[in-house]
Amino acid sequence: MIWYPYEQMKTMKEPYEIVDAEGVYLYTKDAKLIDSVSSWWCMIHGYKHPELTSAIKEQADHFSHVMLGGLTHAPVKRLSEKLAEILPGDLDYCFFSDSGSVAVEVSLKMALQYYMNKGEKGRTKVLALTHAYHGDTFKTMEVGDDEDYHFVLEAYGPKTNVINIPTEIDALEEAFAKHHQELNAFIVEPLLQGAGGMRMYDVSFLKRARELCDTYGVLLIFDEVATGFGRTGNRFVADLVLPDIIVLGKALVGGYIGHAATVANKKVFDGFYSDDARCALMHGPTFMGNALAASVALKSIEVFERENYMDKIRKIEEISHRELDGFSHPLIKEVRILGACACIEVYDEAVLKGYQEFAYNRGVFARPFLTYLYSMVPYIIKEDELVKIFATMKAFFTEK
């Protein structure tokens, strides 16, 4: 049997079985649904995009995969070159992985070993945010701060190598003043904390973080697995504040196949570039740089740039504000909008029980969690489809 994610298997309801998908729509045997969450935020071009599908098929006619250990190939070379071209600053050195969580693990391993290679073995701690979510592998759980996902780590007792702080400049400055000699990295989901509650904060916090990291010699890591490629209304948040390492996933491949990248600047790369074999980064996922993934990622980026997706995202944000600004209800705590993300937070998670079925019956697929009802739509969505999503959200409250 299938063991489904984030579900108590004994009590879960039967999932909807998808038989086809195209554009922004998912099809069950008896329903046509607008996907309001882009299959966990990755399907930025929607489903069955002909160019992305062709890119995979064309590469498969040559080969689907070869290891990067002792081998290489044209698609992964081109993708590395393309990422170096589109990313800001000297974020030029690409390490590929098969998932966003693993790519974050790689970034944290890079930061720790960077200082070990320099002989600074006392820098064993990581600064991270409260309500952080960076994935479900072990180190990503440790830097995370969400007991709803990561309570299993209680078995190990209190954290000793991670410090979590709120997105407040006073707390940031205090943490650096107290712990800077022990820190190897500060990792953040920039501007938008996704699974931790669609929490949004100001860029001034990131600018101050950059200054403090420079002052105290700490690496700044942006986990842009969810925020990269336009989700916050910025192409990358790294365009606003430059990190030392950026992690990309989800939209990197347009949602078509699992893959991710950890991209470092020259300073970090040079920390591993040595005649000493022990200074090498000893990491190597089997499917890193997969040829199918690299090919579809290249096509995804091409479409993103050619079709002016940043204009599409600005339109999504404009419509979101038009439809949701001023909407209130006694059960609603706050409405938040940033780029192509909109969130209605309620006071009590019991309020959202039944919303998924409510939306299904109106032609929308949604997956609220805890106290958060949100949309993270494909960028190709049309205005009437987006309005339908928001109308469904509002009707759930007004019809109570």
C-alpha positions as CSV (number, residue, x, y, z in Angstrom):
1,M,0.0,0.0,0.0
2,I,1.0,3.6,-0.4
3,W,2.2,5.4,2.7
4,Y,1.0,9.0,2.2
5,P,2.8,12.1,3.5
6,Y,1.8,14.1,6.5
7,E,-1.2,11.7,7.2
8,Q,-2.3,9.5,10.0
9,M,-2.9,6.5,7.8
10,K,-5.5,5.0,10.1
11,T,-7.9,8.0,9.9
12,M,-7.0,9.7,6.6
13,K,-9.7,10.3,4.0
14,E,-9.3,8.7,0.6
15,P,-7.2,11.0,-1.6
16,Y,-8.5,12.2,-4.9
17,E,-7.3,10.1,-7.8
18,I,-6.0,12.2,-10.7
19,V,-6.5,10.7,-14.2
20,D,-5.2,13.6,-16.3
21,A,-3.9,17.2,-15.9
22,E,-3.5,20.1,-18.3
23,G,-2.9,23.8,-17.8
24,V,-4.0,24.7,-14.3
25,Y,-6.5,21.8,-14.2
26,L,-6.5,18.5,-12.5
27,Y,-9.0,15.9,-13.6
28,T,-10.5,13.1,-11.6
29,K,-12.9,10.7,-13.2
30,D,-15.8,13.0,-12.3
31,A,-14.4,16.5,-11.6
32,K,-12.3,19.3,-13.2
33,L,-10.3,21.2,-10.6
34,I,-8.2,24.3,-10.6
35,D,-5.0,23.5,-8.8
36,S,-4.7,26.4,-6.3
37,V,-1.4,25.1,-4.8
38,S,0.6,24.1,-7.9
39,S,1.3,20.6,-6.5
40,W,3.2,21.9,-3.5
41,W,4.2,25.1,-5.3
42,C,6.3,23.7,-8.1
43,M,4.0,23.6,-11.2
44,I,4.6,27.1,-12.3
45,H,3.9,26.4,-16.0
46,G,0.9,24.2,-15.2
47,Y,0.5,20.6,-16.4
48,K,1.3,19.1,-19.8
49,H,3.2,22.0,-21.1
50,P,4.1,20.9,-24.6
51,E,7.7,22.4,-24.6
52,L,8.6,20.9,-21.2
53,T,7.2,17.5,-22.1
54,S,9.1,17.6,-25.4
55,A,12.4,18.5,-23.6
56,I,12.1,15.3,-21.5
57,K,11.1,13.1,-24.5
58,E,14.0,14.4,-26.6
59,Q,16.6,13.8,-24.0
60,A,15.2,10.4,-23.2
61,D,15.8,9.4,-26.9
62,H,19.6,9.9,-26.1
63,F,19.8,8.8,-22.4
64,S,17.8,9.4,-19.3
65,H,20.6,9.4,-16.7
66,V,24.4,9.0,-16.2
67,M,26.2,9.5,-13.0
68,L,28.3,12.7,-12.5
69,G,31.0,10.7,-10.9
70,G,33.7,10.6,-13.6
71,L,31.1,11.5,-16.2
72,T,29.3,14.6,-17.4
73,H,27.0,15.6,-20.2
74,A,25.8,18.6,-22.2
75,P,22.4,19.3,-20.4
76,V,24.0,19.6,-17.0
77,K,26.8,21.8,-18.3
78,R,24.3,24.1,-20.0
79,L,22.1,24.3,-16.9
80,S,25.1,25.1,-14.7
81,E,26.1,27.9,-17.1
82,K,22.5,29.2,-17.3
83,L,22.1,29.3,-13.5
84,A,25.4,31.2,-13.2
85,E,24.1,33.6,-15.9
86,I,20.7,34.4,-14.2
87,L,21.7,34.3,-10.6
88,P,23.1,37.6,-9.1
89,G,26.7,38.2,-8.1
90,D,29.1,35.4,-8.2
91,L,26.7,32.6,-7.4
92,D,28.3,30.5,-10.0
93,Y,29.1,27.1,-8.6
94,C,26.3,24.6,-8.9
95,F,26.0,21.4,-6.9
96,F,22.9,19.4,-8.0
97,S,20.7,17.1,-5.9
98,D,17.5,15.1,-6.4
99,S,15.3,17.1,-3.9
100,G,15.1,20.5,-2.2
101,S,15.6,18.9,1.2
102,V,18.8,17.2,0.2
103,A,20.0,20.5,-1.5
104,V,19.5,22.3,1.9
105,E,21.4,19.5,3.6
106,V,24.2,20.1,1.1
107,S,24.2,23.9,1.9
108,L,24.5,23.2,5.6
109,K,27.3,20.6,5.1
110,M,29.1,23.1,2.8
111,A,29.0,25.8,5.5
112,L,30.3,23.5,8.2
113,Q,33.1,22.1,6.1
114,Y,34.0,25.5,4.7
115,Y,35.2,26.5,8.2
116,M,36.7,23.2,9.0
117,N,38.8,23.5,5.9
118,K,40.0,26.8,7.2
119,G,40.8,25.3,10.6
120,E,37.9,26.9,12.4
121,K,36.4,23.8,13.9
122,G,34.6,25.7,16.7
123,R,32.0,27.1,14.2
124,T,29.5,24.3,14.7
125,K,26.3,26.2,15.2
126,V,23.7,27.4,12.7
127,L,21.4,30.4,13.1
128,A,17.9,29.9,11.8
129,L,14.4,31.4,12.1
130,T,11.5,30.5,14.4
131,H,8.8,28.8,12.4
132,A,11.4,27.7,9.9
133,Y,10.8,24.8,7.6
134,H,13.7,23.6,5.4
135,G,12.7,20.0,4.7
136,D,12.2,16.6,6.4
137,T,15.7,15.1,6.3
138,F,17.5,15.1,9.6
139,K,19.7,18.3,9.5
140,T,16.9,20.2,7.8
141,M,14.6,19.2,10.6
142,E,17.1,20.3,13.1
143,V,17.4,23.8,11.7
144,G,13.6,23.9,11.3
145,D,11.4,25.1,14.1
146,D,7.9,23.5,13.7
147,E,6.8,20.9,16.2
148,D,3.9,19.9,14.0
149,Y,6.4,18.5,11.5
150,H,9.5,17.7,13.5
151,F,8.4,16.6,16.9
152,V,10.3,13.3,16.4
153,L,13.5,15.2,17.2
154,E,12.3,15.5,20.8
155,A,13.8,12.0,21.2
156,Y,17.3,13.6,21.1
157,G,16.5,16.3,23.7
158,P,17.2,20.1,23.4
159,K,19.0,21.3,20.3
160,T,22.7,22.1,20.9
161,N,23.9,23.3,17.4
162,V,20.9,25.4,16.2
163,I,19.6,28.8,17.4
164,N,16.2,29.9,16.2
165,I,15.2,33.6,16.3
166,P,12.2,35.6,15.2
167,T,12.3,37.9,12.2
168,E,13.1,40.9,14.4
169,I,16.3,42.9,13.9
170,D,16.8,43.3,17.7
171,A,16.8,39.5,18.0
172,L,19.1,39.1,15.0
173,E,21.7,41.6,16.4
174,E,21.5,39.9,19.8
175,A,22.1,36.5,18.4
176,F,25.2,37.6,16.4
177,A,26.6,39.5,19.4
178,K,26.3,36.5,21.6
179,H,27.1,33.6,19.2
180,H,29.1,34.9,16.2
181,Q,32.2,33.0,17.1
182,E,30.3,29.7,17.1
183,L,28.2,30.3,13.9
184,N,29.1,28.9,10.5
185,A,25.8,30.0,8.8
186,F,22.5,31.8,9.0
187,I,19.9,30.1,6.9
188,V,16.6,31.7,6.0
189,E,13.6,31.3,3.8
190,P,13.8,34.8,2.5
191,L,10.7,37.1,2.8
192,L,8.3,34.1,2.8
193,Q,8.3,31.3,5.3
194,G,6.1,28.7,3.5
195,A,5.3,25.5,5.5
196,G,5.9,27.4,8.7
197,G,2.7,29.4,8.1
198,M,3.1,31.5,4.9
199,R,4.7,34.1,7.2
200,M,5.9,37.3,5.4
201,Y,8.5,39.7,6.6
202,D,10.4,42.8,5.4
203,V,13.6,42.9,3.4
204,S,15.2,45.2,5.9
205,F,15.7,42.1,8.1
206,L,17.7,40.4,5.4
207,K,19.8,43.5,4.6
208,R,20.8,43.7,8.3
209,A,21.6,39.9,8.3
210,R,23.9,40.4,5.3
211,E,25.7,43.2,7.1
212,L,26.1,41.1,10.3
213,C,27.3,38.0,8.3
214,D,29.9,40.2,6.7
215,T,31.0,41.7,9.9
216,Y,31.4,38.4,11.8
217,G,32.4,36.2,8.9
218,V,29.3,34.0,8.8
219,L,27.9,32.5,5.7
220,L,24.4,33.5,4.6
221,I,22.2,30.8,3.1
222,F,19.0,31.5,1.2
223,D,16.6,28.6,1.0
224,E,14.8,29.6,-2.2
225,V,13.4,26.2,-2.9
226,A,9.9,27.7,-2.6
227,T,10.6,31.4,-3.1
228,G,12.8,31.2,-6.2
229,F,11.6,31.9,-9.7
230,G,9.2,34.7,-8.8
231,R,7.0,33.4,-6.0
232,T,7.6,36.4,-3.8
233,G,7.2,38.9,-6.7
234,N,11.0,39.0,-7.1
235,R,12.8,36.8,-9.6
236,F,14.9,35.6,-6.7
237,V,15.1,37.3,-3.3
238,A,18.8,37.0,-3.8
239,D,18.4,39.9,-6.4
240,L,17.6,42.1,-3.4
241,V,20.1,40.8,-0.9
242,L,23.0,38.6,-2.0
243,P,23.6,35.4,-0.1
244,D,26.8,33.2,-0.1
245,I,24.7,30.1,-1.0
246,I,21.3,29.8,-2.6
247,V,19.2,26.7,-2.7
248,L,16.8,26.2,-5.6
249,G,14.2,23.5,-6.3
250,K,10.5,23.1,-7.1
251,A,10.1,25.6,-9.9
252,L,13.7,25.0,-11.0
253,V,12.3,22.1,-13.2
254,G,8.9,23.5,-13.6
255,G,7.6,20.8,-11.3
256,Y,8.2,18.1,-13.9
257,I,10.8,15.9,-12.1
258,G,12.5,16.0,-8.8
259,H,15.7,18.0,-8.8
260,A,17.4,20.9,-7.0
261,A,20.6,22.9,-6.9
262,T,22.8,24.3,-4.2
263,V,24.7,27.3,-5.7
264,A,27.7,28.8,-3.9
265,N,29.7,31.9,-4.5
266,K,33.5,32.0,-5.3
267,K,34.5,32.5,-1.7
268,V,32.7,29.3,-0.6
269,F,33.9,27.3,-3.6
270,D,37.5,28.4,-3.1
271,G,37.3,27.1,0.5
272,F,37.1,23.6,-1.0
273,Y,39.5,24.1,-3.9
274,S,42.8,22.6,-2.7
275,D,45.5,20.0,-3.3
276,D,44.3,18.4,-0.1
277,A,41.8,15.6,-0.9
278,R,40.2,16.0,2.5
279,C,39.1,19.5,1.6
280,A,36.8,18.2,-1.2
281,L,33.0,18.2,-0.6
282,M,32.3,14.5,-0.1
283,H,28.7,14.3,-1.2
284,G,27.2,12.8,-4.3
285,P,23.5,12.0,-4.8
286,T,23.0,9.2,-7.3
287,F,20.7,11.3,-9.5
288,M,22.5,14.6,-9.2
289,G,22.6,16.4,-12.5
290,N,20.1,14.0,-14.0
291,A,19.9,14.5,-17.8
292,L,16.1,14.6,-18.0
293,A,15.9,17.1,-15.1
294,A,18.6,19.3,-16.5
295,S,16.9,19.3,-19.9
296,V,13.5,20.2,-18.5
297,A,15.0,22.8,-16.2
298,L,16.6,24.6,-19.1
299,K,13.3,24.6,-21.0
300,S,11.5,25.8,-17.9
301,I,13.9,28.8,-17.5
302,E,13.6,29.6,-21.2
303,V,9.8,29.7,-21.0
304,F,9.9,31.7,-17.8
305,E,12.1,34.4,-19.4
306,R,10.5,34.4,-22.9
307,E,6.9,34.6,-21.7
308,N,7.6,37.5,-19.2
309,Y,6.5,35.5,-16.2
310,M,7.4,38.4,-13.8
311,D,4.6,40.4,-15.5
312,K,2.3,37.4,-14.9
313,I,3.2,37.3,-11.3
314,R,2.7,41.0,-10.8
315,K,-0.8,40.6,-12.3
316,I,-1.5,37.7,-9.9
317,E,-0.5,39.9,-7.0
318,E,-2.7,42.7,-8.3
319,I,-5.7,40.5,-8.6
320,S,-5.0,39.0,-5.2
321,H,-5.1,42.4,-3.5
322,R,-8.2,43.4,-5.4
323,E,-10.1,40.3,-4.4
324,L,-8.9,39.9,-0.8
325,D,-7.9,43.3,0.6
326,G,-10.5,44.3,3.2
327,F,-12.0,40.8,3.4
328,S,-12.7,39.9,7.0
329,H,-14.7,37.6,9.2
330,P,-14.7,36.9,12.9
331,L,-13.0,33.6,12.3
332,I,-10.1,35.2,10.4
333,K,-7.0,36.4,12.1
334,E,-5.2,37.9,9.1
335,V,-5.0,38.0,5.3
336,R,-1.5,38.1,3.8
337,I,-0.4,38.6,0.2
338,L,3.1,38.5,-1.3
339,G,3.7,38.0,-5.0
340,A,1.9,34.9,-6.2
341,C,1.1,33.7,-2.6
342,A,-2.0,34.6,-0.7
343,C,-2.9,33.3,2.8
344,I,-5.9,33.5,5.0
345,E,-5.0,32.7,8.6
346,V,-7.7,31.7,11.0
347,Y,-7.6,31.6,14.8
348,D,-8.6,27.9,15.1
349,E,-7.5,25.1,12.7
350,A,-10.9,23.4,13.3
351,V,-12.4,26.2,11.3
352,L,-10.8,24.9,8.1
353,K,-12.0,21.3,8.5
354,G,-14.1,20.5,5.5
355,Y,-12.6,23.2,3.3
356,Q,-11.0,20.8,0.9
357,E,-14.3,19.0,0.1
358,F,-16.1,22.4,0.0
359,A,-13.6,23.6,-2.7
360,Y,-13.7,20.3,-4.6
361,N,-17.4,20.7,-5.0
362,R,-16.8,24.1,-6.5
363,G,-14.1,23.0,-8.9
364,V,-11.0,23.9,-6.9
365,F,-8.3,21.7,-5.4
366,A,-6.9,23.1,-2.2
367,R,-4.9,21.7,0.7
368,P,-5.1,24.0,3.8
369,F,-2.9,23.1,6.7
370,L,-3.1,23.9,10.4
371,T,-4.6,27.4,10.5
372,Y,-3.6,28.4,7.0
373,L,-5.8,28.6,3.9
374,Y,-3.6,29.6,1.0
375,S,-3.1,29.8,-2.7
376,M,0.2,29.3,-4.6
377,V,-1.1,29.2,-8.1
378,P,0.6,28.3,-11.4
379,Y,1.8,31.5,-13.1
380,I,-0.2,30.7,-16.3
381,I,-3.5,31.0,-14.5
382,K,-6.2,33.2,-16.1
383,E,-7.9,36.0,-14.2
384,D,-11.3,34.3,-14.0
385,E,-9.7,31.1,-12.7
386,L,-7.8,33.0,-10.0
387,V,-11.0,34.9,-9.1
388,K,-12.8,31.6,-8.7
389,I,-10.2,30.4,-6.2
390,F,-10.6,33.5,-4.1
391,A,-14.4,33.5,-4.4
392,T,-14.4,29.9,-3.1
393,M,-12.2,30.9,-0.2
394,K,-14.5,33.8,0.7
395,A,-17.7,31.7,0.3
396,F,-16.4,29.2,2.8
397,F,-16.6,32.0,5.5
398,T,-19.6,34.0,4.3
399,E,-21.8,30.9,3.9
400,K,-21.1,29.6,7.4
